[in-house]
Amino acid sequence: MGIEVDLDTAVGSGDPAATGMAGGAELLAFAEAAVKGASLGGLRRALIAAVGMDGAAQAAATVAAFSGLVRVADGTGIPIDDGLASASTEIRGQLDLDSFAGAGNSDLRAVVAGGANDPISLFGGASS
């Protein structure tokens, strides 16, 4: 897609304006407030001004979908498998995902022989 993702910005420690994404600051503020259950009135108006009504509706739908998926995963105690645990170590650290209660459902110390550079091993296949 040609867009470089800055995970520091996604978790609130970067500068949304520096991403070059239209409405980035407004999208981030809206998503954070929605997830935390804060008032959305002014943020919704700012988001609509920045990305239009369709963009704001898509943002709201995305926040709702991810919120629902996380609740289902946490509620059922779905663990991540060893391959994904190994391949996601860096990104989980950047996003501080291991601090969430649901992380206790997985053995996050798992290491796959080839790590993220060996995609075959992520699916239980033998590396060459």
N, C-alpha and C positions, 0 to 999 in steps of 0.2 A: 504494500500500500504506500510505501514511501514515507511513513511516519515513524520517527524514532520515539520509543516510549521511555519516559523518565519515571521510574518507579518511586524515586524520592518525592517527586511532585504528587504522585498518586496517593501517597500516604501523608501528605501535608507538610513535608519539610522542604520542598522545592518551590520554585516560582512558577505558578500556572501561566503567567503572561509570557514567560520565556519559552514555553513549549511551541509557540507558533500555532497552536490549535485555536480556531475561532471559538470564542466563548469558554475557553478552558477554565478560567477563574470562576466563572458563573456555574459551570457544570460541576466543578469540584465542590464549591460551596453548597450547591443544591443537594448533591449526593450525600455529603457529610451530614447536613442538617436532616435529611430524610431518614438516614440510617439511625441517627441519634434521637429521632422523634421530636426535633425542634420545630419551631414555627417556620412555615415555608412561604408565607405571604409575599414579603418583599423579595425573597430569593427567587420565587417563581416568576414574578414580574421582571426581574433582572435577567433571568434565564431566557424568557420569551423574547425580550428585547435583543439579547445577544445571538440566539440561535433560531428564533422564530417559534411559532406554535407547534409545528410538526417536530422540530428538534427537541423542544421541551417535553412533548408527549413521549418521544422515544427515550429521552433521559429518564423520565418517571417510570416508564415500563421496564427499562433496564435495571434501575435501582430495585424495583419491586421484584423482578425475576431473581436477581442475585440474592436479595434478602430472603426470599422464599426458599431458594435452593440451599442456602446455608443453614436455615432453620431445619429443613428436612434432614440434611446430612448430619447435623449435630444431634437432632432428636433420635435418629436411628443408630448413631454411633458408628457410622461408616469409617473404617480405617483406610488409609492409603496403603497400597502395596509397597513392597521393598524397592522395586524399580523406580516408582514415582517418588518415593521418599528420598532415594539417592539422587535422582535427576533434579529434584526441586529444592535441594539444600540451599543453594545460593539465593534463589528468589524467595523462599520462605524466610530466610534471614533478613533480606531487604525489607520485606513487608511485615516482619515480626509476627508471622502467622503461628509460630510455635507457642506464642504466649496465650493463644485462645484455648478455652477449655476443651474444645473438640480435638485438639492436638494430642490429648492424653489417650485417645483411642488408637493411636498408631505408634509403632516402634520407630521413632524417627532417627535412630542411630544406624539404620540399615544402610549397607553399602553394597552396591552391585559392582562386580568386577570391573566392568568397563566404564561405569558412571555415565554421565550424560552424553559422553562422546561415543558411546556404543549403544545405538538405539535398539539393536537386536536383543541385547540383554534386558532391556526394559520389558520385553514381552516374553521372557523366559527362554529365549533361544540361546544357542551356544555362540559365543563370539569366535571369530576366526583369528 
